[in-house]
């Protein structure tokens, strides 16, 4: 029976717990986790903002800390030492892991919101009508170029093959047609 077993674990001093943990006493290691788990979780939540991530961090921190407990020079500094490990590991987790996006149906349904009002729908219809009027006012080549690219979804290569013009020429036509359409739309709005 070790000295730590004689004491109630909750009454053991930090130095006694660390000494017993270094000797491989699992109960002492568990007591260290119990005492400092709240601090580690708090740092994890503050840094990561996600409970599940903070829990994973907490587990990883204690595994690492207990594995490297022999490196702790002053047992009284355990809290600060553990805090620095936690902060470092939380920063590493933030930097190295992409944000977790939940794709569960309940989550998607809860985050989707239709902010469209009848007014928004009316504005979109009016804008679409203005674009069609603007397209009709353009020359045939400009209208055909914009219609092929934006309405039919043809690629530049497909448009090039269909017209027999080089891709660079198609790009230039598209650029010029967009500018002309923008000018027509400005004219329509001024009316």
N, C-alpha and C positions, 0 to 999 in steps of 0.2 A: 504494500500500500504506500503510495507516494504522499508527500506532504500536502499536495493539492487535494488529494482524496480525503484527507482528514478534515479539511476546511469545507465549508459550504462554498460551492463555486461562486455564488453571487457575492460572497463576503471576501473572496480572495483579492489581494492587491494586484495591480496591473503587473508589477514585477514578478509576482508569483505565477500569474497566468502565463506570462511570456516564457518564463523559465520552464514551466511544465509543457507548454506548447512546443518549445524547442526540443524537449525530450520525447516528443511524439504523442503526448497526451491529447487524445481527440476531444475529450470533454473540455479541456482548457481551450483548445482551438475553437470549439463551438461557443464557449462563453465569450471569447474575444469577438467572434462574429456577432453574437447577440448584443454585446455592448456597443459596437460601432456600426452596425448595419443601418441604423437610422441616419447617421451622418453621411455614410456612403450613398444611400438612396437619395438623400436630400441634394447632395452635390450632383448626382446623376440626373435627377429631375430638373434641376436648375439649368444644367448644361445641355441636356439632350431634349427636354420637353416632352418625353414620351415614357410612360410608365414601364412598358415592356422592355424598351431599350435600357432604362435605368436598372431594371432587375437583372438583365444580362450583364450590364456593366458591374453591378454589385457582386455577382458571382465571380466574374473574371478578376476583379480587384482582390477579393479574399483569397482566391486560389493563388494569385501571384504573390500577395503579401505573405501568406503562410509559407509559400515555397521559399521566399527570400527573407524570412524572419531572422535568419542567422546574420544578415547584413545590418540589422538594426543595432546600433552601437549603444544607445541609451534607451532602456525600456520605458522610461517616463515620457519619451518623445514619440511613443507609438501612434498617438492620435494625429499629430502633425505629419508624421511619416506616411501614415495611411491616407491622409488628406491629399498629400502631394502625389501619391500614386494614383489616387482616384481622379484628380484633376487632369493629370497627364493622360491617363487612359481615356477619359471622357473627351478630351480634345482630339486625341488620335481617332476615336470612334466617329466624331463629328466630321473630321477631315476625310477619312478614308472610306466611309460608308455613304452611299447615296441615300437620300431620304426614302423612307419606306412609304409606299403608297398602297393603301388597302383597296382591293378590287372586289370586296365582298358586296353582294347585291344590296344588303341593308345599308352599308356605308355609302355606296353610290347613290342610292335613293335619298338618303338623308342629306347629302351634300348638293344634290341637284336642285336648282330652283329656277323656275321659269319666271324671269323678271320682265317678260314681255307684256306690255299693256296694249289695249286696243289702239292707242295713239302710236305706239312703236310700230305696230303692224301696218297702220295707215301710212306712216312715214316711209317704211320700207317699200310698200307698193308704189307710192308716189316717186320715190327715187328710181325704182326699176322702170317705171313709165318714162321718166326723164332720160334715162340711159337709152331706152329704145328709140325715143324721139331723136336724141342726139346721134344715134347710130344711123337712123334713116337720113339724116341731114349730111352725113359724110359721103365721100366719094366711094365708088364700088370697091376699089382695091383696099382702102382703109377699113370699110365695113366688113369685107370678106376676111381680112387678116384678123381683126378683133373677134369676129364671130367664130372663126376656126379655132383660135387659141383659147378664148375665154368661155365660149358657150358650148362648143363641141369638144373641148379639152384636147385638141390635137397638139402634139409636141412640135418643136421647131423642126426636127428632122422629118416628121410626117408632112408638115406644111411645105418643106423644101422639096420633098419627093413629088408631092401633088402639083406644085406649081412649076417645078423645074428650075427654081431659083436657088442659089447657094444659101446656106444657113445664115451667113452674115447679112445677106440682103433681107432675109425674113426678119431677123432681129431689128434691123434698121426700119423696116416697114412697120413693125409692131411698135417701136418707139415713137415714130412719127404719128401713127394712127392714134396712139394713146394721147399724145399732146393735142392733136386736133379734136379728139372727143372731149378732152378736158375744156378746151376753148369753147366748144359748142355747149357744154353743160353750164359754163359760166354765163354764156349768152342767154340761155334758157332761164337761168335763175334771175338774171337782171330784168327779164320781162315781167 
